């Protein structure tokens, strides 16, 4: 009997470790929204799900030509918003991985929106991109920190996952291997939702 109870507890623990579910009421209030996320280990164990998912602020940012764009312009795509700066060593460490992630999953509906917090904008980001040979990650700027404030970002890097409906699913503070298996499992769960 004790062995059966222990085995049952082990199964429950394994199920608890095996998946993380973000849930809440839908906009109609009758059926729950559910996103089954994979279990996280290592750097992704600190991914903080938004329970329930909340509408992301419709922040503005600039492109490399100085044009003002809105986050709402990406509705219908899964967006990974990354707040970073060239002077932030942990940010720099993950930029090549974000570039590879954009190349790998763009056709599946993912947009990696890397928002530079550098006050000198294009003047410092363009040579940085050239030095690291970043080809797939578009240059985007939040030089005044308005988007960062709207998302309550207090440190760098911070990466926020937004679903196709424009809701924040969760966030991760600190650098991560965004082109690794754990990241791709997280993103594929959001992409298939």
Secondary structure, 3 states (H helix, E strand, C coil): CHHHHHHHHHHHHHHHHHEEEEEEECCCCCCEEEEEEECCCHHHHHCEEEEEEEECCCCEEEECCCCEEEHHHHCCCEEEEEEECCCCHHHHHHHHHHHHHHHHHHHHCEEEEEEECCCCCHHHHHHHHHHHCCCCCCCEECCCCHHHHHCCCCCCCEEEEECCCCEEEEEEECCCCCCCHHHHHHHHHHHHC
